[in-house]
């Protein structure tokens, strides 16, 4: 089972000419849902309250088949105000309460026995929870596939140097890192995307995937350096981009788990991966992201939907 650790929140979305609507969200939570819909056992460890927003999150996770070892607490659920532009892109403002005080026992189990752990976004940069996430990743890294998506939020962590420190602290223990072009250019404005990805390989990652919007994903390993492998985006009519990167991350992990890449041997297997395997994985992930952007909100595909889209293409 893959364990996802991070924030869950409610996206209160305002679209042009439409009424405001509330949807469950949060990058790590979206990844857990995406993995479960693609047929993998996934458990989510985060926090949300016993209020109406928390009930929405809880029902959404359970409906997608995600395991919930830690229940709701007495604090209010975090909220993101999302404004969708005419081009479908989303801008966010956040009201976040991020801690893992009630999850210590479960996190100890994850650190000791997990075979795959995913972390990212606000949950891996915002204190007090970020230190707990980092310590769990450090302890789990000896025996588990560790994946990370910084999914930077400058409105929450506005100092790029602080965000960079947090990101690099997780990358050191990570096997798979996925970042958007916007993430990397904000964290490292003086470097190219390729330079930043290679630097993360040198820091400890075995596979770095960079999403580039309509250009599609590009990935690099030590074996495929310096050119890496690029695949085109899956072409669709865009409803909005909410959850696109999370859907790609979930499908990327699902493709690795499909191949048995987890546990102690994950790092060595990733380092030996061929270009053809990497192309297949990126195509799988990019198609999942394309399906997600073709419909409103963070609504990742099921395995049947993804297989059907791959067959058509």
C-alpha positions as CSV (number, residue, x, y, z in Angstrom):
1,X,0.0,0.0,0.0
2,X,1.2,3.5,-0.8
3,X,0.9,6.1,1.9
4,X,0.2,9.7,1.0
5,X,1.0,12.3,3.7
6,X,-0.1,15.9,3.3
7,X,-2.8,18.5,3.3
8,X,-6.5,18.0,2.5
9,X,-8.6,21.1,2.0
10,X,-11.7,22.4,0.3
11,X,-11.3,24.4,-2.9
12,X,-14.0,27.1,-3.0
13,X,-14.0,27.8,-6.8
14,X,-15.2,30.9,-8.6
15,X,-15.5,30.5,-12.4
16,X,-16.3,33.2,-14.9
17,X,-20.1,33.6,-15.1
18,X,-20.8,30.8,-12.6
19,X,-21.8,30.4,-9.0
20,X,-19.2,29.6,-6.4
21,X,-18.8,25.9,-5.7
22,X,-16.9,23.9,-3.1
23,X,-14.8,20.9,-4.0
24,X,-12.5,18.6,-1.9
25,X,-8.8,19.3,-2.8
26,X,-5.3,19.6,-1.7
27,X,-2.4,18.2,-3.8
28,X,-1.5,15.2,-1.7
29,X,-5.2,14.2,-1.2
30,X,-5.7,14.4,-4.9
31,X,-2.8,12.1,-5.5
32,X,-4.3,9.6,-3.0
33,X,-7.6,9.7,-4.9
34,X,-5.9,9.4,-8.3
35,X,-4.0,6.3,-7.2
36,X,-7.0,4.6,-5.7
37,X,-9.0,5.3,-8.9
38,X,-6.2,3.7,-10.9
39,X,-6.6,0.5,-8.8
40,X,-3.9,0.8,-6.2
41,X,-4.3,0.6,-2.5
42,X,-3.6,4.0,-1.1
43,X,-4.0,5.4,2.4
44,X,-4.1,9.1,3.2
45,X,-2.7,10.7,6.4
46,X,-3.5,14.4,6.8
47,X,-6.0,16.4,8.7
48,X,-9.4,18.0,8.4
49,X,-12.1,19.0,10.8
50,X,-15.6,17.7,11.8
51,X,-17.2,20.6,10.0
52,X,-19.2,20.5,6.7
53,X,-16.0,21.0,4.7
54,X,-14.3,18.1,6.5
55,X,-17.3,15.9,5.9
56,X,-17.0,16.7,2.2
57,X,-13.4,15.6,2.2
58,X,-14.0,12.5,4.2
59,X,-16.9,11.4,1.9
60,X,-14.8,12.1,-1.2
61,X,-11.8,10.0,0.0
62,X,-14.0,7.1,1.0
63,X,-16.0,7.1,-2.2
64,X,-12.7,6.8,-4.2
65,X,-11.6,3.9,-2.0
66,X,-8.8,5.7,-0.1
67,X,-8.0,4.2,3.3
68,X,-8.2,6.7,6.2
69,X,-6.2,5.6,9.3
70,X,-6.5,9.0,10.9
71,X,-9.9,10.6,11.3
72,X,-11.2,14.1,11.6
73,X,-10.2,16.4,14.5
74,X,-11.8,19.3,16.3
75,X,-10.1,22.1,14.4
76,X,-11.6,23.8,11.3
77,X,-10.9,22.4,7.8
78,X,-8.4,24.2,5.6
79,X,-9.8,26.2,2.7
80,X,-8.4,27.4,-0.6
81,X,-10.2,30.2,-2.5
82,X,-9.6,29.3,-6.2
83,X,-10.4,31.8,-9.0
84,X,-10.5,30.3,-12.5
85,X,-9.4,32.7,-15.3
86,X,-10.8,32.8,-18.9
87,X,-7.9,30.5,-19.9
88,X,-8.8,27.8,-17.3
89,X,-5.8,28.5,-15.1
90,X,-6.4,28.8,-11.3
91,X,-5.2,31.4,-8.8
92,X,-5.3,30.5,-5.1
93,X,-5.6,32.1,-1.7
94,X,-5.4,29.9,1.4
95,X,-6.6,29.6,4.9
96,X,-4.5,26.6,6.2
97,X,-4.1,24.8,9.5
98,X,-1.4,22.2,9.0
99,X,-0.3,19.9,11.8
100,X,-0.1,16.2,12.3
101,X,-0.5,16.1,16.1
102,X,-3.1,13.2,16.0
103,X,-1.2,11.0,13.6
104,X,2.0,10.2,15.5
105,X,1.3,6.5,16.0
106,X,0.3,5.9,12.4
107,X,3.3,7.9,11.1
108,X,5.6,5.7,13.2
109,X,4.1,2.7,11.5
110,X,4.7,4.2,8.1
111,X,8.3,5.1,8.9
112,X,9.0,1.6,10.0
113,X,7.1,-0.5,7.5
114,X,5.9,1.4,4.4
115,X,7.1,0.3,0.9
116,X,6.0,3.5,-0.8
117,X,5.4,7.0,0.5
118,X,4.4,10.2,-1.3
119,X,4.6,13.7,0.2
120,X,4.4,17.2,-1.1
121,X,3.0,20.7,-1.5
122,X,1.9,22.7,1.6
123,X,2.3,19.7,3.8
124,X,6.0,19.5,3.2
125,X,6.8,23.2,3.6
126,X,4.4,24.7,6.2
127,X,5.2,24.2,9.9
128,X,4.5,22.7,12.3
129,X,3.5,19.7,10.1
130,X,6.4,20.0,7.6
131,X,9.0,18.9,10.2
132,X,6.9,15.8,10.9
133,X,6.7,15.0,7.2
134,X,10.4,15.4,6.8
135,X,11.3,13.1,9.7
136,X,8.8,10.4,8.5
137,X,10.4,10.5,5.0
138,X,13.9,10.3,6.4
139,X,13.0,7.3,8.5
140,X,11.1,5.6,5.7
141,X,13.6,6.1,3.0
142,X,15.7,3.1,3.8
143,X,12.9,0.7,2.9
144,X,10.4,2.6,0.8
145,X,10.0,4.2,-2.6
146,X,9.8,7.9,-1.7
147,X,8.1,10.4,-4.1
148,X,7.8,14.1,-3.8
149,X,6.0,17.0,-5.6
150,X,6.9,20.5,-4.2
151,X,3.8,22.0,-5.8
152,X,5.0,25.4,-4.5
153,X,2.5,27.9,-3.1
154,X,4.1,31.3,-2.9
155,X,1.1,32.8,-1.2
156,X,1.7,30.4,1.7
157,X,5.5,30.2,1.7
158,X,6.4,33.5,-0.1
159,X,10.2,33.3,0.5
160,X,11.7,31.2,-2.3
161,X,14.9,30.6,-0.3
162,X,12.8,29.1,2.5
163,X,10.8,27.0,0.0
164,X,14.0,25.9,-1.7
165,X,15.5,24.7,1.7
166,X,12.4,22.6,2.4
167,X,12.3,21.2,-1.1
168,X,15.9,20.2,-1.1
169,X,15.6,18.6,2.3
170,X,12.9,16.2,0.9
171,X,14.7,15.7,-2.4
172,X,17.7,14.3,-0.6
173,X,15.6,11.3,0.6
174,X,13.4,11.0,-2.6
175,X,13.6,8.5,-5.4
176,X,11.0,10.2,-7.6
177,X,10.5,13.9,-7.8
178,X,7.9,15.7,-10.0
179,X,7.8,19.4,-10.4
180,X,6.2,21.9,-12.7
181,X,8.2,24.3,-14.8
182,X,6.7,27.1,-12.7
183,X,7.9,25.5,-9.5
184,X,11.5,25.2,-10.7
185,X,11.7,28.6,-12.2
186,X,10.4,30.1,-9.0
187,X,12.8,28.1,-6.8
188,X,15.8,28.6,-9.1
189,X,15.2,31.7,-11.3
190,X,18.9,31.8,-12.4
191,X,18.9,28.2,-13.8
192,X,17.3,26.4,-16.7
193,X,14.7,23.7,-16.1
194,X,17.3,21.1,-17.2
195,X,20.0,22.4,-14.9
196,X,17.6,22.3,-11.9
197,X,16.5,18.8,-12.7
198,X,20.1,17.6,-13.0
199,X,20.9,19.3,-9.7
200,X,18.2,17.3,-8.0
201,X,19.6,14.1,-9.4
202,X,22.9,15.0,-7.9
203,X,21.2,15.8,-4.6
204,X,19.7,12.3,-4.4
205,X,16.7,11.7,-6.7
206,X,16.8,8.8,-9.2
207,X,14.0,10.2,-11.5
208,X,13.0,13.8,-11.9
209,X,9.9,14.6,-14.0
210,X,9.2,18.2,-15.1
211,X,5.7,19.1,-16.3
212,X,5.6,21.9,-18.9
213,X,1.9,22.5,-19.6
214,X,0.9,22.0,-23.2
215,X,4.5,21.0,-24.1
216,X,4.1,17.8,-22.1
217,X,6.3,16.2,-19.5
218,X,10.1,15.8,-19.6
219,X,12.0,13.4,-17.4
220,X,15.6,12.6,-16.6
221,X,17.6,9.9,-14.8
222,X,21.3,9.5,-14.6
223,X,21.1,6.9,-17.4
224,X,19.2,9.2,-19.7
225,X,21.2,12.3,-18.9
226,X,21.8,14.9,-20.4
227,X,19.0,14.8,-22.9
228,X,16.4,13.1,-20.9
229,X,13.1,11.9,-22.3
230,X,10.2,14.2,-23.5
231,X,6.7,13.2,-24.4
232,X,3.9,15.3,-25.8
233,X,0.8,16.4,-23.8
234,X,-2.4,14.6,-24.3
235,X,-4.5,17.0,-26.4
236,X,-7.9,17.9,-25.1
237,X,-10.2,20.9,-24.8
238,X,-9.3,22.4,-21.5
239,X,-12.0,22.9,-18.9
240,X,-9.5,24.0,-16.2
241,X,-6.1,23.0,-15.0
242,X,-7.2,22.2,-11.4
243,X,-5.6,18.9,-10.3
244,X,-3.7,18.3,-13.5
245,X,-0.3,17.9,-11.9
246,X,-1.7,15.8,-9.1
247,X,-3.4,13.5,-11.6
248,X,-0.1,13.2,-13.5
249,X,1.7,12.4,-10.2
250,X,-0.8,9.7,-9.3
251,X,-0.5,8.1,-12.7
252,X,3.3,8.3,-12.6
253,X,3.3,6.4,-9.3
254,X,0.7,4.0,-10.5
255,X,2.8,3.1,-13.5
256,X,5.8,2.5,-11.3
257,X,3.8,0.3,-8.9
258,X,2.4,-1.6,-11.9
259,X,6.0,-2.5,-12.6
260,X,6.7,-3.6,-9.0
261,X,8.9,-0.6,-8.3
262,X,8.6,0.0,-4.6
263,X,10.4,-1.1,-1.4
264,X,14.2,-1.5,-0.9
265,X,15.0,-2.2,-4.6
266,X,13.1,0.8,-6.0
267,X,16.1,3.1,-6.3
268,X,18.3,0.6,-8.2
269,X,15.4,-0.3,-10.6
270,X,14.7,3.4,-11.3
271,X,18.4,4.0,-12.1
272,X,18.4,1.2,-14.7
273,X,15.1,2.1,-16.3
274,X,15.3,2.2,-20.1
275,X,14.2,5.1,-22.3
276,X,11.3,3.0,-23.7
277,X,10.0,2.2,-20.2
278,X,10.3,5.9,-19.3
279,X,8.4,6.9,-22.5
280,X,5.6,4.5,-21.6
281,X,5.3,5.8,-18.1
282,X,5.3,9.4,-19.2
283,X,2.6,8.7,-21.8
284,X,0.5,7.0,-19.2
285,X,0.9,9.9,-16.8
286,X,0.4,12.7,-19.4
287,X,-2.8,11.0,-20.6
288,X,-4.2,10.9,-17.1
289,X,-3.5,14.6,-16.7
290,X,-5.1,15.4,-20.0
291,X,-8.3,13.6,-19.0
292,X,-8.4,15.7,-15.8
293,X,-8.0,19.0,-17.5
294,X,-10.8,18.1,-19.9
295,X,-13.3,18.3,-17.1
296,X,-13.9,20.8,-14.2
297,X,-12.0,20.4,-10.9
298,X,-9.6,17.9,-9.6
299,X,-11.3,14.8,-11.0
300,X,-8.7,12.2,-12.0
301,X,-9.6,9.2,-14.2
302,X,-10.3,5.7,-13.3
303,X,-8.2,2.9,-14.7
304,X,-10.9,2.1,-17.3
305,X,-11.1,5.7,-18.4
306,X,-7.3,5.9,-18.8
307,X,-7.0,2.6,-20.6
308,X,-9.7,3.7,-23.0
309,X,-8.0,7.0,-23.7
310,X,-4.7,5.3,-24.3
311,X,-6.3,2.8,-26.7
312,X,-7.8,5.7,-28.7
313,X,-4.5,7.5,-29.0
